[in-house]
Amino acid sequence: MKKTWFILFLVLLMVFSAGCMKTDGIEDRDKGKDIKKEEESSGGEVVEVPEFSSKYLVGTYYGGSSWGEYFDCLSAELIICTDHTVLVYLPTKVENYSAEDWGLIATVTLTDEQYQNIEKAIDREELYLLDPEPEMDVCDGYSLYLMLYDTDERMVKRCGGYMPQNKRFNSMHDSLFANLPREELSRIRDEQVEKLRSEEESLISGGTSEPETVEETPPVEESKPESSQPEVSEPEVSEPVEVSEAESLETSESSEPEPSEPVEESEPETESSVPVEIVSPSIVKITASSELDESNLGLDHSGAMICDGTLENAWCEGVDGYGENEWVKVEFDGSYYIQKIEIYAGYHKSEKLFGENSRPKELLIVFDGPDGVSSELVPFEDVMKSQVLTFEPMHYASSVTIYIQSVYKGTEFDDTLISEVIFN
């Protein structure tokens, strides 16, 4: 009898234990998936994953290259939508080009198989938490990006960078591109690029015609005989012939350069009318006046974070107070014409962190180049979005230094951050 009760007790104990193990396993699987990703991606800090758009699945860039003239480097921005379409955005004009001049050029329809393969490959939650390290020890490569959007169709994450070193990210990116209608996308991009080329050529031809008319208007050729005759005749009337011969020689010699000066001055005018090539500068060094050290939390707030291709990281000044007059300096491998700068002021990792930390209210941007130093004081709105600065005339610079002038104070912290800076 005792043996029977003992066996029954063991059976009940095993059933109860199995039920507990099964329940705990389900809870861990359902709850622990996100926690594990959050801890791995942020060194223990909990990362809030936003609610993603129901209209936009994912975005990327197509076409272009790292080297070449402006049009060779031009990439189309693609947004893959949940209705199985691809929105193709490209610049719509050449002159005074800025981010606002991008327009929807075409809409391409994916097959059901293409979309399903892309949807299966892209894990948006995992992608949001990824932070692929860029490869910095190479000089000849390419940049890869995948973009995510929130319920307001705003970009909340641009994951990737220059030669990203992350197998999971590269797998998503490769699967996406393998299922795009690349021939049709290439045709759309090439047609728009050709249209922009023709517009630029018409601008160039229209610009060079003006200096030609300027050269014709000054009476250079007519002034030569008219100016030389009076100069010789005046000494003949007022002074003896012997003296006038010497003076006439001097005046004739001095009169020769006079008509040639307008011709020499007209040459730089034709050269200045030729438009310069606008390219993204190659960055060789980034330094900062101070940097907040939170390496114990697995966070990097060095100056290099403003050009790392992701909004997950940011440069944070490291002094007491709000960091007025602190700076970050970006140096290029040569001198470039800077036409525009896109700046994500504040901590764009999440809306919560954006509000808790301080944001720049005004930035002083200093351009240093062969022609000297110039600067612009730029105000910023207190909103979680990028601001595109377009410069007219352009600045020719070999380095750009950004100074914090004033701030919007954070609700929790004095620290002032800048998440990303994109040139041209």
Secondary structure, DSSP 8 states (H G I E B T S, - for coil): -HHHHHHHHHHHHHHHHHHHHHHHHHHHHHHHHHHHHHHHHHTT-------B-SSEEEEEEES--SSSSTTTT--EEEEEETTSEEEEEEE--STT--GGGEEEEEEEE--HHHHHHHHHH--HHHHHH---EE--S-SS--EEEEEEEBTTS-EEEEEEEESEE-HHHHHHHHHHHHTS-HHHHHHHHHHHHHHHHHHHHHHHHHHHHHHHHHHHSS-HHHHHHHHHHHHHHHHHHHS-HHHHHHHHHHHHHHHTHHHHHHHHHHHHHHHHTS--------EEEEEES-----GGGT---SGGGGGSS-SS--EE--SSSS-TT-EEEEEEEEEEEEEEEEEEEB-TT-HHHHHHSBEEEEEEEEEEETTEEEEEEEE--SSSS-EEEEEEEEEEEEEEEEEEEEEE--SS---BEEEEEEE-
